[in-house]
Amino acid sequence: MEDPEGGQRSQGNGALAAGRKDGKKSRRRKGKRGGQSRNANQSAQHVLSGDTGEAARPIEAGSAARKRKRRRRGAGASDEAGQPHRTSNEISAVAGQGVRSDSESVPSRRNRRKHRGKRGLQGRPLVHEKPVGHPAQPQPAPAGRNGAAESRPGHNDNRAARQSDGGQRSHNEHPWPDELYAALDLGTNNCRLLIAQPTRPGQFRVVDAFSRIVRLGEGLAASGRLSDDAMDRAVDALRVCASKLKNREIRRMRLIATEACRQASNGAQFLERVVVETGLELEIIDRETEARLAVSGCSSLVGRETRSVVLFDIGGGSSEIAVIRIGDNRFNRLANHITHWTSLPVGVVTLSERHGGRDVTPDVFEGMVIEVQGMLAAFDCPAIDIGHAGDFHLIGTSGTVTTLAGVHLDLPRYDRRKVDGIWLSDDEVSAMQAKLLSWDFASRAANPCIGPDRADLVLAGCAILEAIRRRWPSPRMRVADRGLREGLLTDMMAGDGVWRRHRHRRGQRGK
């Protein structure tokens, strides 16, 4: 028997359920239609209300609508009016990026799909495997002046080689040639390697670098031979260089040895051992080539207004000096302007071994200066006429002058970016030399810009510098943290015409 009231109740419940479903569907449609504008209004309110402590987080329309539906299902709310108001802290992103505008707060789905392939974990841009104007892979961490590795920017390209572009360019937009060049300099005191890629005309970006103090010339002045311990240290460093070169495809390299191997009676035998144990074939260059390479490496530090320069490279076993006179027509290679040059058979290692480098008194220091002055007296070079104050200056490229600059700047740790290219006045150089002379060995070793490996050599270098300053007085001196390696790379790239080819390709792209 039918119950009329029960039938009415069931019909009423069905109608009520249908009405609820229709109401939910309408609310969902409204939520979907109004999600983007409502979220955009929320973002605009935070921008206009001055919530600048943290950057506003972009709110996507789809995700916000899904969140509201989940809240309604979980809490059984029939209206959005019961939802708590979101504070500015809940809609904030990482601090330090500023508040974004409305257009930046709601990225379109089209842009998300477009850049989806360029993003990795946590939305971070993926980095291309090949460098695109900047190093795409992390550079080796600098280990200080005496560490096993160093990371340096390219020749006159300091800031360009600092950070990756985050993969914003494609490989087809690669602006520079892909060729890698390598230069190795095995000196009396250091073993140094640079691997670089040409960039803008006359410049390059360092891909990898290595530097280690090996003291190959230790005891050479007394015995005339390379000691077994010194050769072992050099071979160990060269093995590291060989490993770095093997892991990369190098278009062209040049590996040189300087004064220690030139002077040593067993220098040729040592290089044969290097070939057997490391596979590296080093060439012994003459002193004139060494002087020209030093000039090539520092050419970008000579301004257009300069007419005369005396450039010096104080090494471990020898010191090269080049007199440069620039007329109205300047050559692309600054080394072509060298009018006179000399190579003194004295460096920081040989001079400190003869006079002592640990306990240096003012009398001992003056004795070292007089010895170098006697060598410079035999250098036949006409006096330099200084027409204006900016026409002439000195350029020093060696550990001695970079150490003086670091001490002058009172750096907590040696930083090439702050030292390379800095100007020091004549009074500042004198003050720094007097300061170093007043320190004992322990104080010099404790300075972060000197360290224990250079503490017994720095005053010998200052003595050579003082003799040069007395021969060519100048109101200012420019410091160069670069040298033979940069000169080798510049000459190889210029000889291969990589910068000319780059200009030709740019012209074709422009057409």
Secondary structure, DSSP 8 states (H G I E B T S, - for coil): ---HHHHHHHHHHHHHHHHHHHHHHHHHHHHHHHHHHHHHHHHHHHHHTT--SS-B----HHHHHHHHHHHHHHH--SSGGGS----GGGGB--TTS----HHHHS--HHHHHHHGGGB-GGG-B---SS-SSS-SS-------TTSSB----BTTBTTTTSS--TT-S-GGG--S----EEEEEE-SSEEEEEEEEE-STT-EEEEEEEEEE--TTTTHHHHSS--HHHHHHHHHHHHHHHHHHHTS--SEEEEEE-HHHHH-TTHHHHHHHHHHHH----EE--HHHHHHHHHHHTGGGS-TT--EEEEEEE-SS-EEEEEEE--SS--SSGGGGEEEEEEES--HHHHHHHH-SSS--HHHHHHHHHHHHHHHHT---------STTSEEEEE-SHHHHHHHHHHHT-SS--HHHHTT-EEEHHHHHHHHHHHHHS-HHHHHHSTTT-TTTTTTHHHHHHHHHHHHHHS--SEEEE-S--HHHHHHHHHHHHHTHHHHHHHHHHHHH-
